[in-house]
Amino acid sequence: MRNFILSLASSLLLLSCGDPSNESIVNSTNNSNNSSATSIEDALHEHISILASDEYGGRAPATAGEELTINYLRDKFTALGAGPGNGDSYFQSVAVTELTTASDAILYLQGSDYEASFNYGEEMMVGTQQQIPYVTVQGSEVVFVGYGIVAPERNWNDYASVDVTDKTVIILVNDPGYATQDEGLFNGNAMTYYGRWTYKYEEAARQGAAAALIVHETGPAGYGWEVVSSSWSGPQIGLESENLNGDLNEIEGWLTLDSAEAIFEGAGLNYQELKAAAAQPGFEAVPLGDIQASVSIENSVRTSTSQNVIAAIPGSERPDETIIYTAHWDHLGINPEVEGDNIYNGAADNATGTAGLLILADMHMQQEQPERTIVFLAVTAEESGLLGSQWYAENPSYPIETTVANINMDNLNTFGRMRDVVVVGASSSELETYLEDAASSQDRYVTAEPNPERGYYYRSDHFNFAKVGIPALYAESGEDSVDNGREWGAAQAQEYTDNRYHAPGDEYDPNWDLSGAAEDIRMYFEIATRLANSSDFPEWFEGNEFKAIRDTSSSARQ
Ligand SMILES: [Zn+2]
């Protein structure tokens, strides 16, 4: 069925490619160069001003703002001549469930010589991904499993010596490389996926644990306790699950460092000593004496539906082989509890990247039909935990094993041209070689992100592609401003982080200098064009945590 649709679509495309009736914004202002920087900038301004307008209400999933957003994207893709990318539809339904945990939960710990309770909010945070109104864990044995990592390619298994079925595991955040700053352990200072908190829960669930509690420490987590307590309270959106996530831990949560130290002391153990031991190869999990944990939580459960928007330019030679651009269209919506301006317009985050998808579709439509299919995927619910991209990766419109690459855009540069290009998650895959080439053709240099220990690579949509093995590139303009120097560039970025990031102040400004964003877009265009007319499959570098899964899935390729 897919082949039929694709071949039908590609014959339509042959008719429409280069058809002057297509609504091209890219070449409308400059006839001599149909993807000139100026016209890209003009088009970016236009799309961003609309997507980030108050009328769009901050583009929260399952709101009137979503309707406006997804229809705008569908209409623009249609006008540009880029066809539907999910069979004969531009939309892919994403079913989401919203869970709100009551804030009165208490964690009890009891052993023969120790008894203590910990309050929700100040001393611990608990929640669940199980999509049911009541979850309870009673009298569950407690085990310290160090970093909670099973990494066969690194010969590391924190669960090797212990069966944690129905038990409560206590886990350290980040990974042994960060803890020791030893370049020979994991990626040294740079966080691997094994260091990310989401991984810790996934692994604990695979091991059959009933509850998984991560010890919060500000350094290795990359953020303070307030970020944990605020982001874990209130409604939590997850993908609707057929088994209601019954295979995941009953309870997921965090302990403050003080709480963890007290519990270890109660078991006659020293937290700091065991933490140091856990960073060394050969560490074995340690039961916390006869201490048992009990906790119950009540949830309100609500379901709703949101949409990913997918457009595609079918490949002429190898339509099943795809290059997928992503950008999340969603943002945080409206918060009625905020006084004054309470619309989170999300202009930079991520009306810019969403607009980038439309520009790129336009630019590719101006070219000869590519040999491989180029996909433009605007995903929903990134701000709720990368959910739209997760849904796509689990329900792909094109085969995973022949998806050549993902290029993600999240928060394009609004400060003008930069000399540097920053790779988030550097030294991951051969896509970085393509990036180097494209950047140097613009006289720019590529650098690694300055704070790889914070794990930004795992915090936007490309990560869900990496997780299923697809090489995924996430780069950004740096801070080395062509016109104003590095200090100025860093100050602009800092001002955004301090005052506008995830705040109502992330608004469109007609004075934005989008020349740097335009340059980045041309760089991605060059990479994708090269890949789309090649038969190469770029690979993960040796030692990367996603290489094994790609190697397995690529064996399904003909
Ligand atoms: Zn974003």
Boltz pocket constraint, residues with backbone or C-beta under 6 A from the ligand:
constraints:
  - pocket:
      binder: B
      contacts: [[A, 328], [A, 349], [A, 350], [A, 382], [A, 410], [A, 411]]
      max_distance: 6.0
